[in-house]
Amino acid sequence: MAIYKSSAADKYTVVPNESVRDLSLSFEATGLLCFLLSLPSDWAIHKSWLQKQKVNCGRDKLTRLVAELEDAGYIKREVAQLDSGKLNGFDWYVYPTASLKNRNTVKPCDGEPATTKERSLESKDITNLDHPTDNRALSMEEQFNKWWKYYPKKVARAKALSIWKSKTKGMDVDTMKAFSDHIINDVEFRLADLSTGSKTFIGFDMLHPTTYLNQERYNDDV
């Protein structure tokens, strides 16, 4: 895990006001960001460990909060591999401010005038309300790409996307996002278990993505 933050005494955590006041984040996600930034830069992060650090933080809730920070550009995670090629969980990169590619979507606090670019973005958002089908199609592909990023065996992408479209047919944007979070959570859980040397999910890193989706392995009782 790599944490990028201002240098300060170990007893204090410095978080920019623009991040604390970012209206695109929930209070819970802001709290998680502050907690992650308080950790040493070489701290090994596992979701199972994170769940135990605060009360009322189940697996699904934590997955939602991490996804919220990822979408806003405060967290980036990459599948980690040893030199032998064996999967070794995830590398986490935590930033005190949103990444540049997402910074333009951060909304100003009440009382602070929006910039010309922000007003332009808001105008585009309103225009997009007239095209719910376009929004849904865009969200569907975004959610698929997010899952594909974490799935270990990257083959037959076009066929996997076709199956994904079939599985999410008829879902609204919120339901589709919940479906995506559920599947990503399952993939992360299996990969994290494999990284410990457990044989419970042995072979998962070689499981064809179309098989995983077609057989709905994300609904296995694990």
N, C-alpha and C positions, 0 to 999 in steps of 0.2 A: 504494500500500500504506500502511496506517496501523498503527502499532505502539503499543500502549498499555502503558507501563511506568513504573516509579518513576524519578525523576530521579536520575542518578548520573554519575560521571565516565565519559568515553567509553571508558576502558580496562576498565571493569567492567560486568557484566550482573547485575542484581538480579532474582532469581526467587523468589517466595514458596515457603516450605517445603511448604505444602499442595499446591502444584502439582507440585513435584519428587517428593513422596511419594504422589501420586494413584495409587491401586491400579488405577484403571480404564485407565491408560495403560501401554503397554509401555515398556521402557527405551529402545528406539529412538525411539518417539514423543516421549518426554520429552526426549531429546537434540535432536530436530528443533525442538521448542518453544524450548529454550534457545538454539539457533542463530538462529532467527528473531527472538527477542527481542533478540539482540545486534546486529541490523542497525539502521541509522538509520531513523527513522520514515517517511522519504520514499523508501525503497529500492524500486526496481521489481523485483518477483519474477516469475520465470518458472521453470516446472518444469525446463526443459532446463538452465537455469543452476544450479538447486539440485542436480541430479544430479551436477554436476561438482565440487561443494564437498567431498564426502566419498567415500571408497572404497566399493565394493560397494553402490551405491545406484542400481539400475536404475529404469526408468520405472514398472513395475508395483509395485515395492516402495515407491517414493515416493508413488504414488497411494494405496496402502493406509495409509501413515503419515499423510498429509494427511487422509484420510477419518476416521482414528482421532481426530485432534485436532478435526476438525469435529464429529464425533458427541459428543465430550466438552464442546464449547463453548469451546474455546480459539482456534479459527479460524473466521472467517466469510468467504466469498468471494461476490462478486457480479459478474455479467457487466458489463463496462465498455463504454460507448458514447461516441463523440465527439459533439459538437454536431450534426454532419452525420448522425448516426444510424448511422455505421459502427461495427462491433464493434471493440473495442480490448482484447481479452484479458479479464483478471479483476482486480478490485480485491481485495486481501487485507487483512483486519482481524485482527490477532493480539493476543490478550489474555494477561496474565500469570496470570490465574485463570479458571476455568471460568465461562461466562455463567450468570446466575441461573437460567435455565430448566433447566439441566442440573446445577446444583450439588448438588441433592438426591440425585443418583445416584452421587456420589463416595463410595467406600467408605473407612472409616477404616483407618489402619495397624494392624497387629497390636499388641495390648496397649492400644489406645485404645477405650474402650467406645462402642458405637454409640448414636446418639441414638434417641429414640422414633420419629421419622419414618423413620430408616434401618432400624430393626427392622421397621417396618410395610411398607416397600418390599421388604425381604428376604422377608417373609411372603407378599407378593403374588407375588413372583417364584416362590416354591416352589409356590404355588397354580396359577400359570400352567403349570407343568410337566404338570399334569393335562389341559391343553388344547393339545396341540401343533399342532392344526389352526388354532386361533385365533392362536397365535404366528406360524405361517407366513403366514397371511393378513395379519396386521399388518405383518410384515417385508416382504412383497411390496409392499404399498402404500407403506411408508416408502422402499423402494429406488426405486420408480417416482417418487415425489415428489422424491427427491434428483436423479434424472436430469432430471426435468422442469424443475427449478430452473435447470439449466445449459443446457438445449436452447434455441437462439436463437428458433426460430419456434414460438410457443405457440398452436397451433390444434388443434381436434378432440381435446381432451384425453381425453374419454370413450372414443373409438375407440382412441386410442393406449394407454390403460390396458387395454382389452380385448385388444389385441395383446400387450402386456407380460405379461398373465396367461397367454396361450397359450404365449409363449416360455419362461416360467418354470415351466410346469406340470410337476410331478413332481420339481422341484428341492427339496432341503432348504434350510434357512435359510443355511448357510454357502456352499453352491454358488450360491444366489441372490445373496448379497452379492458373491461373486467376479464373477458375471455383471454385476452393476450397476457394480462398480468398473471392469471392463473397458470397458463402454460409456461411462461418464463420462470415463474416460481418453481414449477416442477423440474424444469431443466436444471436450474441452479441447485436445487436440492440434491438431485442425482449426481451432478458433477462434484459438488462439495463432498458427498459421501464417498465417491470414487477417490478423491484426493487424499482421504484418510487411510486408504489401503483396504477399505471394506470391499467385500465381494458381493454385497447385496445387489448392486446394479452393474456388475461386471459385464462388459460388452456394450453398455449404453453408448459409449463414445464412438462406437462403430455402427450404431443403429441408423438405418437409412431414414432420412427425415420424412419421406412419404409414408413409410411404414408407421412411424411414430404418430403421424397425423391420422392416417386411415384407420388405424386400430385404436385411436383415441387413448394412447398410453398415458396421456396426461391425467386421465381419470382413474389410473391404477390406485388401488388401496395401499399406499406406501407410507 
